[in-house]
Amino acid sequence: MALLESRAPADPLVLFKRWYREAERRGALQPDAIALATADASCIPSVRMVLHKGIRDGRFLFYTNYESRKGRDLAANNRAAIVFYWSVTRHQVRVSGRVSRLSRAASAAYFHSRPRGAQLSALASRQSRVVSSRGELEKAVAELDRRYPKTVPLPSDWGGYALRPDWIEFWENREDRLHDRLRYVRRREGGWRLERLAP
Ligand SMILES: Cc1cc2nc3c(=O)[nH]c(=O)nc-3n(C[C@H](O)[C@H](O)[C@H](O)COP(=O)(O)O)c2cc1C
C-alpha cells in the first residue's frame, strides 16, 4: 500500500508497529534484527547487528555489553542510529536519536528471561576484547556453570539501552525506484512534524 501523508498516523510508533506486524505475518526471517550505528569520541563510525527488544516509553530497546566497542562508543557519544529492513515487505525504517542505559532492574529482568546458556555466555564474554582461543571461552563458560548451579548473576557490565528517536523515517519500495520516504521529526514542543523526502 502506498505510503501517503494523508493516511499516515500522527504517531510514528503506530506506523512502526503496523509495519513490524506485517513483516512478521509475511514470514520475515528475523524481523527484530537491526543494524546499530555508533561513533566514538573521534567520530569514527562503527556498525553491527543487534536484536530489537521492543519499545518502552517511545524508546527502542536493545541489550549488550557496556564494555564492548559499541558500549564504549555510546559512553563517549550517546548519539546512535538503527535501521530495520524487511525484504518480505520491502520496507525500511531508520531511527536516529540519543541512547540511555536501562535501569539495572530492567536489565536484570531481561537477562534472567534468557536461556541459561546465553546468560553464561554473556557472563563469560568480555565482548569485543581479543581472546587467545575459543577453548578459553568454553573453559570460562564451564567454570561459571559450576560456580552458579542455580541463578546466573547479571554481569556488572551488561544491560540494556533505550534509543529515544529524534526522527524516524519510513521507506517503501515503489516502481521505477520512485520510492516513498516519510520522515517524522520530533518537535520541541511535543508531537511530530511529518515530511516527504525525495527518494
Ligand atoms: C542477527 C544478529 C543479532 C545480534 N544481536 C546482538 C545483540 O542483541 N546484542 C549484542 O551485544 N550483540 C548482538 N549480535 C552480535 C553483534 O553484531 C556484535 O558482534 C557484538 O555485539 C560486538 O559488537 P561491537 O564490538 O561493535 O560492540 C548480533 C549479531 C547478529 C548477526
The ligand as an SDF file (V2000), in Angstrom:
LIG
                    3D

 31 33  0  0  0  0  0  0  0  0999 V2000
   21.3650  -11.0150   13.8000 C   0  0  0  0  0  0  0  0  0  0  0  0
   22.3410  -10.6330   14.8840 C   0  0  0  0  0  0  0  0  0  0  0  0
   21.8580  -10.2310   16.1160 C   0  0  0  0  0  0  0  0  0  0  0  0
   22.7380   -9.8450   17.1220 C   0  0  0  0  0  0  0  0  0  0  0  0
   22.2200   -9.3950   18.3090 N   0  0  0  0  0  0  0  0  0  0  0  0
   23.0590   -8.9190   19.2570 C   0  0  0  0  0  0  0  0  0  0  0  0
   22.5330   -8.3100   20.4370 C   0  0  0  0  0  0  0  0  0  0  0  0
   21.3130   -8.1980   20.6410 O   0  0  0  0  0  0  0  0  0  0  0  0
   23.4170   -7.8300   21.3550 N   0  0  0  0  0  0  0  0  0  0  0  0
   24.7730   -7.9190   21.1620 C   0  0  0  0  0  0  0  0  0  0  0  0
   25.5210   -7.4730   22.0370 O   0  0  0  0  0  0  0  0  0  0  0  0
   25.2910   -8.4680   20.0490 N   0  0  0  0  0  0  0  0  0  0  0  0
   24.4790   -8.9630   19.0850 C   0  0  0  0  0  0  0  0  0  0  0  0
   24.9930   -9.5030   17.9270 N   0  0  0  0  0  0  0  0  0  0  0  0
   26.4680   -9.5070   17.7440 C   0  0  0  0  0  0  0  0  0  0  0  0
   26.9180   -8.1100   17.2670 C   0  0  0  0  0  0  0  0  0  0  0  0
   26.6620   -7.9650   15.8870 O   0  0  0  0  0  0  0  0  0  0  0  0
   28.4020   -7.8270   17.5540 C   0  0  0  0  0  0  0  0  0  0  0  0
   29.2060   -8.8780   17.0470 O   0  0  0  0  0  0  0  0  0  0  0  0
   28.7150   -7.6780   19.0330 C   0  0  0  0  0  0  0  0  0  0  0  0
   27.6660   -7.0290   19.7350 O   0  0  0  0  0  0  0  0  0  0  0  0
   30.0040   -6.8880   19.2390 C   0  0  0  0  0  0  0  0  0  0  0  0
   29.9040   -5.6340   18.6150 O   0  0  0  0  0  0  0  0  0  0  0  0
   30.8830   -4.4160   18.9830 P   0  0  0  0  0  0  0  0  0  0  0  0
   32.2750   -4.9970   19.0750 O   0  0  0  0  0  0  0  0  0  0  0  0
   30.7360   -3.4400   17.8800 O   0  0  0  0  0  0  0  0  0  0  0  0
   30.4350   -3.8570   20.3110 O   0  0  0  0  0  0  0  0  0  0  0  0
   24.1400   -9.9020   16.9120 C   0  0  0  0  0  0  0  0  0  0  0  0
   24.6170  -10.3470   15.6670 C   0  0  0  0  0  0  0  0  0  0  0  0
   23.7370  -10.7050   14.6720 C   0  0  0  0  0  0  0  0  0  0  0  0
   24.2780  -11.1360   13.3260 C   0  0  0  0  0  0  0  0  0  0  0  0
  1  2  1  0
  2  3  1  0
  2 30  2  0
  3  4  2  0
  4  5  1  0
  4 28  1  0
  5  6  2  0
  6  7  1  0
  6 13  1  0
  7  8  2  0
  7  9  1  0
  9 10  1  0
 10 11  2  0
 10 12  1  0
 12 13  2  0
 13 14  1  0
 14 15  1  0
 14 28  1  0
 15 16  1  0
 16 17  1  0
 16 18  1  0
 18 19  1  0
 18 20  1  0
 20 21  1  0
 20 22  1  0
 22 23  1  0
 23 24  1  0
 24 25  2  0
 24 26  1  0
 24 27  1  0
 28 29  2  0
 29 30  1  0
 30 31  1  0
M  END
$$$$
